[in-house]
């Protein structure tokens, strides 16, 4: 199953692997938190707990990889440690295997968080943000422990993959008082190039990207206030800010993949507030409001066939998926033929125009 990039905040509770086969979250409550892996690629989803001897801290992060292992990021004093967790088949001992990957030292004032799953399904990256510069670390998939792959002047946030191989990463960089999305080439030593420049004095952030179609979901204050807009990667056409997307507290989290060179047909899922759900396509020029399932975990994935899968967890169903079909586009406006012209009235000779 091919899926698109999924927006991940600093403490994402539920992350989905690049191919959609697995997902992971930090389950439990209070002092009894533990990683949990979901298998999504089979006929029915199911969850496998991955507890260790000690419960996890509430600020730990997990990331699902395409091979079924779960990357965990823990804060340990002034270090950020990374490890891979997997179900252990041993008859005795803990049920969870753990492979230590190393750690990244962070000075005071430096915040480290995981970036969205790499499109290749195996690598994983973290972003360390300091007062004056930001560093991208490869924390899984590299020999010898975490590897520094890019250093950028300024404070970076966000994180969206622009391709299917895990080479081009978009970050929102704050520099000289303005925030602009830039593209970072991880295979060329972190070479940075401009990505969004809607207006000279605007803050332009990239929220999501669909590499197949080139559709970009953007938040910018270029229209006079922060608004959602859309554009096409590599296109000379300007970014558009539809009136229907003027929704308070709306956050796009998934874009339909597989729509090669057809950005207007890509379905987009938006989280509205804490638990609201909305669907939108650029071609429709309207937003469909839907009721989210009880226990929805706030994210999901589109299939290429246009079906949205939403994970949820309740006391009765601790691991569930609800599928929603893509709404049909609204019918085109009805165009009535103009009324027939009235028959010509004979004009008396004395009233006829001359010449």
N, C-alpha and C positions, 0 to 999 in steps of 0.2 A: 504494500500500500504506500503510495506516495503522498506526502503531506507537505504543507507549506510551513514557513517560519511561524513561530508562535511567540507572541510578545511575552517576556518574562520580567517581572519586577524584581526588586532587590531580594525579597523573601518569597519567591514563588512557591506556593504550597503544592503544586502539581505540575510536573514537567513531562513532556511526551518526547520519546526518541524521534530522531529525524525521519525514520521510515514508518513511524506509527505503530510498531509492533509491541513496544513496551512503554510504560510510564512509571513514574516514581513520585512518592510524596513522603513527608514526615508525618506519620500517623500518631495517634495517642494524644493525651492531654496532660497539662501540668508537668510533673516531674517524670512521667512515664512515656516519653516520646521515643519512637523507633522508626527506622526507614521501612518503607513498604513498597514492593514492586508489583505493578499490575501487568498482566499479559493481555494485550489487546488484539493480537494477530489471529487468535483462534475463533471458533464459533461462538464462544461465550467468554466474557472477561472473567479473570479470577486474580486474586491478590495473594502474594506470598510475603509474610512478615520477615524482616531481616534484623532481628534484635541482636545486640551484643551484650556483654556482661554489664556494661554501664548504659543507662539511658542517655539519649542525646539531648544536647542543649536546644532551646527553642530557636536560636539563631543559626543552627546548622542548616546547610543547603544540600539538596540531593538532585541528581541529574541522571535520567535513564539513558543508557547507551544501546545501540542496535544489537549487541550480542547478548543482551539480557542482564549485564552487570549494572550496578548502580554506583555512580560516583558520589562521594560524600565530602563536603567541605566543612571543616570544624575550626573554630577559633580556639587556639591553645596558647594562652598568655599573649606574647607579642608575635606569635607565628600563626600561619594559616596552613593547616595540614589537610592533605588530600589522600583518599583511599578508595579502592574499589571493593564493593560488597557483592556477594553472590550466595545463592543457596548452597549449603554444604550437604553432600550425601553421606557424611561420616555417620556411623552408627552411634558413636559416643562423642561427647564434646559439644561445643556450640553448633547450632543449626546454621550459622552464618559464617562464611569464609570472608577473610579480609586481606587485601593486598595493599600494603602501604606504598604510596607513590612519592612521598616526600612533602616538603613544606616550603612556603614562601615567607620570608621575614618581612614584617611591616612595621615601619616607624609609627610613632604616635601621630594621629591625624590622617593616616592612610586607611581607606576603606577597601576591602576586597570582597568581590562577589562573583558568582559564576555567570558566564555568558550563556545565551541560548545554545541548545545542542548543535554541534557542528553538523552540516549537511552530509558529511561522509559517514556519520553514524558512530565513529570510533574515537575521534579526537574530542577533547574538551578543553575549554579556555576559561580563564578568569581575568577580571579587570581589577587592577589596583589603582585607586584614585587618590592622589595626594594633593596638597595645596597648590602645586605649580605644574605637575605633570601626571600623566596617566600611563600605566604599563599594562600591556596585554601579555599574559602568561599562558603557555600551553601546559596544562596540568595532567593530561592523559593522552596517550598515543605517542609520546616522545620518550626516547631511551634516556635513561640517566636522571629521571626526575623532572620537576617543573623547568621549563625553558622559556626565557624571555624572548618574545618574538617581535615586539613593537613598543616603542616609547614615543609618546605624543606630548608636546607642550600643551598645557591647559588641563582643565578638569573635564573628563568625559563621562557620559551617561549613555543610557540606551543600549543598543547592540542588536543589529539586524544583519543576517547573512544575505548577500546579493547574488550568490551563485549556488550551484549544486555540488561543488567540490570542496568548499570550506577554505577558499583562498581570499575572497573579498568580503570584508566586514565593514559595516557602517556603524559609526559612533557619532553621538551628538557631542561636539566639543565646544566648551565654553572658553572663549579666549577674547581678551580685550573687551569684556562686557557684553559680548554677543555669543549666542549659541547657534552653531551651524552644523548640519550633518556632513561628515566627511567620509570618504572611502579609504580603507586601510588595506593595502596589499600585503598579506602575511607571508607571501613567498618572495617578496623583494625587500626584506628587511624593515617592514612596516612603512613603506612609502605611502604618503598621504596625498590625496587629491580632493578638491572640492566636489561635493555632491549636490547640495541644495544651496541656492543663493536666490531666494525669491525676491527679496528686496534688500537693499544695502543695510538698513537699520532694523531688520526683522530677525526674530528668533525662529529658526526653521529646524524642526526635528523629524526624523524618520521613525515611524512606528512599526510598519510592516512592509514586506516586499514579497512579491510573487515572481521568482526568477523565470518561470515558464512564459508568462505573459508580459512581464515588465511592470505590472501594476505596483505603484507605490502609495502607501497611506501615510499622510503627513499631518503634523500639527504645527501651525504657524500663526503668528500675530500680524502677518503682512496685511490682512484685510482690516486691521484696526483693533482686533481682539483675537485671542487664541481660538482658532477654529480648525476643524478637521477638513482636510482637502485630499485630493488625489491627483496623481500625475503618472507619467510613463517613463521608465528608465531609458535614457538616451534619446528621448523625444524633444523636439524643439517647441512643442506646444506648451503653453503656460499651465501652471497648476490651477486646478479648478476647485472652488469651495462651494459645493452645492448647499442650497438653503435647507434641504432636508437633513443635512448632517449637523445642523446647528442644534445639537443636543447636549444639554449640560451633563458633565461627568460621564461621557461616553468614551470607551477604550476599545479599539479593534484588537481582536486577539487571534483571528485566523482568516486566511484567504484561500479560496479554492485553487488548487493546483491544476496542472495539466491543460490549461487554456492557452495553448501556444499562440502568441501574437494576437490575443483577443482580450485585452484588459477590460473592455467594457462589459464583458460577460462574466467576469469573475465575481463569485459571491463572497461577501465579507460578513463576518460575524462580529458583533460589538457587544461588550458588556456595559450595561448602563447602570450606574450606581453600584450597589453591593450585589444585587442578584437579578437585575433586569437583563433582558436579552433582546437584541434587534438584529435583523438581517438587511443587507443592502447590496445593490449592484449598481455600478455607474450608469448602465444603460437604462435602469428603471426610473431613476430620479425620484425615488420615494423609499421610505424605510418601513419595513414590516416589523411590528412589535409582537413578541411572543412571550409566553409564560415559560420561565426556566424551570427545569425539574427540581423538586425538593432535594436539598442536599447537594446541589450543583457545586462543583469545585472551581468554578470561575473561568474555565478554559475549555478547549476542545480542538477538534481537527476536522477539516473538510476532506472528503474523498474526491478524486477526479470526476466521479460521476455526479457530484453535486449534492452529497448527503453529509450533513453535519452531525458528528458524534460528540455527545456531551457526557463527560464522566460525572458520576454523582455517588455519594456515600451517605447512607442513613443507618440507623440502628437495625432496621429490618433487612436492608440490602447494603452490606458494607462495601460492595464493589459492583457498580452498575454502569451501563452505558445506555443513553437514550439517543436514538437516531431521528433526525428531522430532515424531511425532504426539502429541497430548494423550492421556494414558492414560485408559482408561475408568474411570468411578467404580466403587468396589467395590459389590458387590450388597448390598442391604439385609439386615439380620440376619433369619435364618429364625425365624418365630414358630410354635411348635407349639400346636395346639389343646389345651386342658386335657383330661386323661383323663376319660372318662365317669364319672359318679358311680356308686358301687356300688348294686345294687338294694336297696330298703328291706327290712329283715328284720322279719317280724311280731313285735310285742312282746307277750309274755304279759300277760294282763289284770292279774295281780297286780303287774307291773312298770310298768304304764302310768302316766305322770304324771297327776296329778289336776288338773283345771282347765285 
